[in-house]
Each structure stands twice: as structure tokens, then as C-alpha cells.
Amino acid sequence: MLRVEVHLHGGLLRYLPDPPRGALWREYPAGARVADVLASFDFPAEQRVIVGVNGQTAKLDDVLPDSARLDLVPPISGGQYLPPSKGI
């Protein structure tokens, strides 16, 4: 078994029935991948998630090291571009 620290950012906490304050500690079988962690949460199918493992961007098939820190972040978008006003 391996134990990982999972941090949910943005609106992802709303998908947990009892959202924690701070990190979640979860156990997975040895050889677990990023995809296994995502599958263990009840995120809607259309929810996109960016995953970082120990501060580095991760892929779904990356194998997790023991005691890894995972950051799950929903994609965000910026504001609207407004060109400068003329005459001001």
C-alpha cells in the first residue's frame, strides 16, 4: 500500500460529501496511478482536472510514489480582454 496526500483546489471540494479542512490522506495499492486517484473521487464526467504530483504536472498513467503530494485543480479561465478606450 502507498499513502498519498491529496489537496483539492477551487470548486473541487464541493464534490465531497464532508469536505475536510486541509489535505486528505488516502491509501492506494502499490503501483497506483494518477488515474486511480481521480477515479476514487465522485467528480462528474465532464469535470476536467489538472493534476500535480510533488509540484510537477502529472499524466493519468504516471505511477505514484509513496507519500506523494497531489494537487487537483480545476482549469480556470481569465477575464475578458477590453481594448483601451480612445480619447481617455
URMOWO-V172088 format. One line per field, one symbol per residue. ss: DSSP state (H for helix, E for strand, - for the rest). Layout:
# URMOWO-V172088
ss = ???
This chain:
# URMOWO-V172088
ss = -EEEEEEE-HHHHHH--------EEEEE----EHHHHHH----------EEEE--EE-----E-----EEEEE---------------
